[in-house]
């Protein structure tokens, strides 16, 4: 079982209500230090100086996709969850390296995906 620090969790989601829901669910699961970015470009800029412990990515954003973010996360061996309304991301390039959860994501689905990735909050901090 690996533990991650309660800092530096990246959410890439262009729908602010969905991003807020994801953030609240992560907090409920014990995570802190969550950074939400609404565009792939803003996430890429953030990644230029930071590396998250893990990330939650929406596939389709208003500006296009978050595939460049998924590619960079995969290059750094950063685990990520793909929050998508698509039936499968298995044939979608770098998105296939993440764990898919259906969109909208439930707390149970998010917790199961984190468990599949062996990601648990550090308790007692």
trRosetta pair geometry for C-beta under 8 A, 3 or more apart (Angstrom, degrees):
i j d omega theta_ij theta_ji phi_ij phi_ji
1 118 6.0 -159 -134 -163 48 94
1 120 6.1 1 179 11 111 134
2 118 5.1 71 25 133 93 107
2 119 6.8 -26 82 -96 96 49
2 120 7.5 154 85 26 48 85
3 120 5.7 -52 -108 75 68 89
3 121 7.4 12 -155 134 87 17
3 122 4.8 89 168 -84 121 79
4 9 7.9 96 128 -77 140 98
4 31 7.8 8 86 -118 114 105
4 53 3.8 105 -166 -180 130 142
4 54 6.5 -85 -85 -8 169 102
4 119 5.7 0 -9 -152 126 91
4 120 7.4 152 16 64 81 40
4 121 7.1 -54 62 -112 82 38
4 122 6.7 -127 80 -28 37 93
5 8 7.0 43 82 34 108 102
5 33 7.4 2 124 35 90 155
5 53 6.1 -166 48 -70 73 139
5 122 6.0 -11 -115 0 36 137
5 125 8.0 18 -153 6 67 177
6 30 7.5 -96 -108 146 112 73
6 31 5.8 176 -139 -154 76 49
6 32 3.9 34 162 43 112 94
6 33 5.4 127 132 7 62 111
6 121 6.1 43 -91 -154 91 97
6 122 5.9 -108 -36 45 88 98
6 125 5.6 -166 1 83 132 136
7 32 6.8 -18 -75 97 50 82
7 33 3.3 -139 -126 -154 48 174
7 53 7.2 115 79 -22 54 118
8 33 5.5 -18 -10 138 41 125
8 35 7.0 -8 -132 0 41 118
8 50 6.2 -160 -132 180 113 114
8 51 7.0 37 174 92 141 45
8 52 4.5 -170 156 -125 86 57
8 53 5.4 115 92 -13 95 83
9 26 6.2 178 120 -176 157 152
9 31 5.6 36 -27 167 159 134
9 33 6.1 113 9 94 85 80
9 34 4.7 -34 71 -107 106 69
9 35 6.9 161 75 22 49 71
9 52 5.6 96 -121 -164 22 117
9 53 5.9 -37 -81 48 71 98
9 54 6.1 -2 -129 65 84 72
9 55 7.1 164 -173 -94 58 43
9 56 7.7 29 165 -2 98 94
10 34 8.0 167 -80 -160 16 61
10 35 5.4 -25 -105 72 61 98
10 36 8.0 138 -164 -95 49 30
10 37 6.8 -12 -163 9 95 110
10 43 6.5 97 -177 -142 128 104
10 46 7.1 154 -117 107 121 138
10 47 7.8 17 -98 -73 161 92
10 52 4.0 -117 -10 -49 101 157
10 54 7.7 -146 36 109 77 36
10 55 4.0 -19 72 -112 99 98
10 56 7.4 -171 99 29 57 59
11 19 5.5 135 127 -144 134 86
11 22 5.2 141 -128 104 141 137
11 23 6.4 -97 -7 -66 158 82
11 26 7.9 -136 -59 -16 122 147
11 34 6.3 27 -10 -180 112 103
11 35 7.0 -178 25 90 73 46
11 36 4.4 -20 70 -109 111 75
11 37 7.1 166 86 25 57 63
11 55 7.1 174 -79 -161 29 70
11 56 4.9 -7 -115 62 75 101
12 36 7.9 164 -83 -159 25 56
12 37 5.3 -20 -107 72 71 96
12 38 7.9 139 -159 -121 57 7
12 39 7.8 -61 -157 93 95 13
12 40 6.7 55 -168 -93 136 54
12 43 4.6 -9 -98 -72 118 151
12 55 6.8 21 -3 179 98 118
12 56 7.3 -171 29 92 63 55
12 57 4.8 7 54 -122 111 70
12 58 6.1 -130 107 27 74 77
12 61 7.3 -64 155 -70 98 133
12 66 4.8 124 119 -126 143 147
12 69 5.6 91 -43 108 166 173
13 16 8.0 145 113 -88 98 23
13 18 5.2 -130 174 99 137 105
13 19 4.0 176 79 -77 122 88
13 22 6.4 144 -14 12 157 145
13 36 6.6 -47 43 -157 96 102
13 38 7.0 -44 89 -116 46 53
13 56 7.3 -8 -41 110 113 99
13 57 7.9 180 -60 -154 71 28
13 58 4.5 103 -110 -20 67 125
13 61 7.9 -166 -147 -101 23 97
13 83 7.1 -8 -92 66 114 137
14 19 8.0 157 31 -42 7 119
14 38 4.9 81 -119 -172 56 79
14 39 6.7 61 -94 -77 99 55
14 58 6.5 -114 10 72 78 149
14 61 4.4 128 -32 -146 130 84
14 62 5.0 178 -176 -7 159 93
14 63 7.7 172 -91 6 142 83
15 18 4.1 54 88 16 111 114
15 19 6.6 170 85 -15 56 85
15 58 7.5 130 16 -90 92 164
16 19 5.5 -54 -144 38 34 113
16 20 6.2 34 156 -20 67 104
16 38 7.2 -21 -75 -99 77 119
17 20 5.7 -52 -147 36 31 111
17 21 6.4 35 152 -20 64 104
18 21 5.5 -51 -148 35 33 114
18 22 6.4 35 153 -19 65 103
18 58 7.4 76 113 -77 141 133
18 83 7.7 162 166 133 124 145
18 103 7.5 17 -147 -157 140 107
18 104 6.6 -135 -120 -121 103 93
19 22 5.8 -53 -149 36 31 111
19 23 6.3 33 152 -20 64 107
19 36 4.5 96 -179 -158 124 139
19 38 7.2 -71 -50 -89 156 75
20 23 5.6 -53 -147 37 32 114
20 24 6.3 32 154 -19 65 105
20 36 7.9 -23 -67 -70 48 170
21 24 5.8 -56 -148 37 30 110
21 25 6.3 29 154 -18 65 106
21 104 7.3 -9 104 -164 159 113
21 105 7.6 153 118 63 116 89
22 25 5.7 -55 -147 37 31 110
22 26 6.3 30 155 -18 65 106
22 36 7.7 132 74 -103 114 116
22 56 5.6 -163 -171 97 140 156
22 83 7.1 -84 -93 -56 133 163
22 105 6.6 52 -95 59 90 132
22 110 7.4 163 -137 -105 75 144
23 26 5.8 -55 -149 36 29 110
23 27 6.4 30 152 -18 64 106
23 34 5.0 158 -132 113 89 152
23 36 6.1 -61 -63 -53 123 126
24 27 5.6 -53 -148 36 32 113
24 28 6.3 36 151 -22 65 105
25 28 5.5 -52 -148 35 33 114
25 29 6.5 28 153 -15 64 106
25 105 7.3 -123 30 110 170 109
25 107 5.0 -159 -138 -102 110 77
25 110 5.2 85 142 49 138 164
26 29 5.7 -58 -150 40 33 109
26 31 4.3 -54 167 61 93 124
26 34 5.6 119 89 -85 144 141
26 56 7.8 -135 -64 -15 128 140
26 110 7.4 -107 -71 164 67 142
27 30 7.7 106 -178 -27 30 8
27 31 6.4 -92 -84 67 34 68
27 32 6.9 63 -115 -89 78 60
27 34 7.2 -90 -57 -7 86 138
28 107 6.5 -43 87 -130 141 126
29 107 7.5 176 -57 -159 102 92
29 110 7.1 -125 -41 116 147 114
29 111 6.0 -176 -108 -94 127 90
29 114 6.9 109 171 29 157 166
29 121 6.4 156 129 -24 79 124
30 120 8.0 10 74 177 135 65
30 121 3.4 -152 110 41 113 161
30 123 6.7 -36 -167 -92 146 74
31 34 6.5 83 124 -61 108 104
31 121 5.1 -140 -71 -92 62 114
32 125 8.0 -130 27 99 131 113
35 46 6.5 167 143 -167 143 153
35 50 7.7 45 23 116 166 161
35 52 7.3 -134 41 -92 114 118
37 42 4.3 -171 -163 103 109 106
37 43 4.1 160 89 -70 152 77
37 46 5.9 -132 -70 0 142 142
38 42 6.4 41 49 38 64 144
38 61 7.5 135 161 -152 57 121
39 42 4.5 93 58 8 90 99
39 43 6.9 -153 94 -3 49 86
39 61 6.1 134 -128 161 51 147
39 62 7.5 -60 -102 54 89 94
39 63 5.3 45 -143 9 104 142
40 43 5.6 -59 -150 40 33 112
40 44 6.1 35 152 -22 68 106
40 61 5.9 -177 -29 38 91 152
40 63 6.2 -133 23 81 98 122
40 64 6.5 -54 11 70 142 98
40 65 7.0 57 -63 103 145 37
40 66 4.8 -171 -94 -112 100 60
40 67 7.8 -3 -127 34 145 51
40 68 5.8 93 175 48 124 106
40 69 5.5 -136 -142 -25 83 111
41 44 5.7 -53 -147 35 29 112
41 45 6.5 32 153 -20 63 104
41 63 6.8 -56 -8 118 106 167
42 45 5.6 -49 -148 34 34 115
42 46 6.5 36 151 -18 64 104
43 46 5.6 -53 -149 37 33 112
43 47 6.2 34 151 -20 66 107
43 66 6.8 24 45 -142 156 106
43 69 4.8 1 114 -101 136 134
44 47 5.5 -54 -145 38 32 113
44 48 6.9 51 150 -38 60 92
44 68 6.0 -6 -82 116 126 122
44 69 6.3 -117 -66 -81 76 81
44 72 7.1 139 -118 -12 79 157
45 48 5.7 -38 -162 6 35 118
46 49 7.1 -84 -172 48 37 84
46 50 5.6 -36 162 41 77 121
47 50 6.2 -88 -114 66 30 74
47 51 7.2 62 -147 -92 73 51
47 69 7.0 172 -31 -130 148 80
47 72 5.6 72 158 130 157 150
47 73 8.0 -99 -120 -64 140 72
51 76 5.8 -151 -138 176 119 153
51 78 6.4 -156 -175 -75 91 133
52 55 5.2 101 78 -63 147 88
52 73 7.8 -26 52 -116 104 107
52 78 6.0 88 72 -165 78 141
53 78 7.5 152 150 -148 15 98
53 119 7.4 128 139 -142 105 120
54 78 6.3 172 -109 174 42 86
54 79 4.8 -25 -119 79 104 87
54 80 6.1 168 -172 -89 75 49
54 81 7.3 53 159 -9 114 88
54 114 7.7 128 101 -122 165 86
54 117 6.7 96 -126 136 145 153
54 119 5.4 -12 -30 -115 156 159
55 69 7.3 -139 151 155 161 113
55 73 5.7 -100 26 -107 137 148
55 78 6.4 54 -3 134 104 120
55 79 7.8 177 28 100 68 48
55 80 4.2 -16 66 -115 90 105
55 81 7.2 -154 101 31 51 68
56 80 6.9 177 -82 -164 24 80
56 81 4.7 -14 -114 66 73 106
56 83 5.7 37 175 -21 97 117
56 105 8.0 -77 -164 -5 133 170
56 110 7.8 -12 -107 -132 138 106
57 66 4.7 -159 -166 101 113 147
57 69 6.1 170 -114 98 129 124
57 70 5.9 -147 73 -71 177 93
57 73 7.9 -138 -42 3 135 154
57 80 5.7 29 -5 169 110 129
57 81 7.0 169 24 84 69 52
57 82 5.5 -28 71 -111 95 60
57 83 6.7 178 83 22 37 79
57 95 7.5 -132 94 -118 133 89
57 98 6.7 -120 38 -83 116 172
58 61 6.1 111 94 -71 112 80
58 66 6.3 109 73 -8 58 136
58 83 5.4 -41 -89 75 62 98
58 84 7.0 134 -152 -83 53 65
58 103 7.3 71 -123 -97 89 150
59 65 5.8 -27 171 -144 65 98
59 66 6.4 -127 -135 33 24 95
59 67 7.9 38 -153 -59 71 76
59 82 6.2 44 -59 -169 95 106
59 83 7.8 -151 -13 76 75 50
59 84 4.6 36 -5 -102 121 117
59 86 6.5 -8 32 0 159 126
59 89 6.7 -157 -82 -108 136 122
59 92 7.1 -21 -136 161 131 159
59 95 6.0 25 -108 -113 105 148
60 64 7.9 -111 -146 148 58 26
60 65 6.0 -43 -99 -101 48 73
60 84 7.7 95 5 -130 86 92
61 64 6.2 5 64 62 91 44
61 65 6.6 138 19 -122 85 18
61 66 5.9 90 -20 -49 121 88
66 69 4.5 -37 177 37 89 122
66 70 6.1 98 118 -25 83 93
67 70 5.4 -52 -146 38 38 113
67 71 6.2 43 153 -23 68 103
67 92 7.8 -127 -102 158 109 94
67 93 5.9 32 -147 85 121 140
67 94 5.8 123 -162 44 77 111
67 95 6.7 -68 -108 -40 78 95
68 71 5.5 -48 -146 34 33 116
68 72 6.4 32 154 -17 64 104
69 72 5.8 -55 -148 37 31 108
69 73 6.3 31 153 -18 65 107
70 73 5.7 -55 -145 38 30 111
70 74 6.2 31 155 -19 65 107
70 80 6.6 -141 -122 75 74 154
70 82 7.5 23 -104 -89 129 107
70 93 7.4 113 96 108 133 98
70 94 3.9 147 120 113 107 114
70 95 5.3 -41 -149 -75 168 57
70 97 6.9 145 175 50 101 108
70 98 6.5 -87 -136 -26 110 123
71 74 5.8 -57 -148 37 28 110
71 75 6.3 32 152 -23 63 106
71 93 7.6 -33 -73 147 96 116
71 94 4.4 -133 -75 -57 62 166
72 75 5.5 -49 -147 32 33 116
72 76 6.5 18 157 -6 65 108
73 76 6.0 -66 -150 47 30 101
73 78 4.2 -91 -160 69 81 108
73 79 7.9 -66 164 72 115 7
73 80 5.0 41 140 -31 157 134
73 94 7.9 126 56 163 89 125
73 97 7.9 173 96 96 97 128
73 98 8.0 36 98 -74 137 108
74 77 7.4 30 -173 -80 34 33
74 78 7.6 -84 -56 47 22 71
74 80 8.0 -78 -58 18 70 119
74 94 5.1 -134 -6 -153 145 107
74 97 4.6 72 -104 78 120 168
79 98 7.5 117 -177 -123 60 71
79 99 7.8 15 -179 -2 101 105
79 117 4.4 125 170 -162 149 127
79 119 6.3 -154 80 -50 144 127
80 97 7.5 55 48 103 99 90
80 98 4.3 -54 91 -109 84 116
80 99 7.7 -174 102 25 43 72
81 98 5.8 146 -125 179 12 114
81 99 5.2 -36 -114 69 70 89
81 100 7.6 132 -169 -106 67 15
81 101 5.7 8 -180 -1 115 113
81 110 7.2 55 -176 -135 170 70
81 113 4.8 73 -116 145 122 143
81 114 7.4 -44 -58 -65 133 65
81 117 7.3 -97 -63 -31 88 144
82 89 5.1 -29 110 3 159 171
82 95 5.1 78 -105 -164 151 95
82 98 4.2 121 -28 94 97 134
82 99 6.9 180 20 79 78 34
82 100 4.8 -33 72 -101 104 65
82 101 7.2 164 78 22 50 66
83 101 5.5 -22 -104 69 66 97
83 103 4.9 93 163 -80 82 104
83 105 5.1 -66 -130 -43 114 127
84 89 5.8 114 32 -59 159 118
84 95 7.7 52 -43 -172 149 137
84 100 6.0 -53 38 -146 110 101
84 101 7.8 124 25 68 63 50
84 102 7.5 -69 76 -130 53 34
84 103 5.4 -122 122 -9 6 118
85 102 7.2 56 -113 -165 41 70
85 103 4.5 -73 -57 64 69 108
86 89 6.0 102 84 -67 129 75
86 92 7.7 76 105 -44 164 148
86 100 7.9 -87 77 -147 91 135
88 91 6.9 55 116 12 111 86
88 92 8.0 169 122 -12 68 107
88 100 7.0 -147 -142 -9 41 174
89 92 4.5 -66 -165 34 70 129
89 95 4.1 -96 176 131 122 117
89 96 5.9 -165 125 -79 81 53
89 98 7.0 -15 99 64 146 97
89 100 5.0 163 18 -82 114 125
90 96 5.2 67 -150 -120 34 104
91 96 6.9 78 -46 -73 12 125
92 95 4.1 -14 99 52 113 125
92 96 6.0 157 56 -43 65 83
93 96 6.7 176 85 3 21 99
94 97 5.6 -35 -171 14 59 116
95 98 5.9 -55 -167 29 51 110
95 100 7.9 55 160 -80 99 98
99 113 4.5 159 115 -154 131 96
99 116 5.3 134 -120 89 152 131
99 117 5.8 -119 -8 -54 139 102
100 113 7.9 -138 80 -113 21 126
101 105 4.8 48 126 -118 127 108
101 109 4.5 122 -154 149 111 114
101 110 6.2 41 -133 -81 168 54
101 112 7.9 138 -105 68 108 96
101 113 4.9 -71 -60 -48 115 145
102 105 6.7 155 81 -93 53 57
102 109 6.3 -94 38 -142 81 162
105 109 5.3 -133 -160 83 75 124
105 110 5.3 78 159 -58 121 98
106 109 4.6 95 53 7 81 102
106 110 6.9 -148 91 -4 41 87
107 110 5.8 -57 -146 39 29 111
107 111 6.1 29 156 -18 65 109
108 111 5.8 -55 -144 39 28 110
108 112 6.2 29 156 -20 64 108
109 112 5.7 -55 -146 37 29 112
109 113 6.4 30 155 -19 64 106
110 113 5.8 -55 -149 35 30 110
110 114 6.4 29 154 -16 64 106
111 114 5.8 -54 -147 38 31 111
111 115 6.3 34 152 -21 64 107
112 115 5.5 -54 -148 37 31 114
112 116 6.4 36 151 -22 64 103
113 116 5.5 -50 -149 33 33 114
113 117 6.5 24 152 -10 64 107
114 117 5.7 -61 -149 44 33 106
114 119 4.6 -91 -166 72 83 101
114 120 7.2 120 147 -77 111 47
115 118 7.4 32 -177 -78 34 31
115 119 7.7 -98 -65 49 21 64
115 120 7.8 49 -99 -72 60 89
122 125 5.4 40 106 -8 106 127
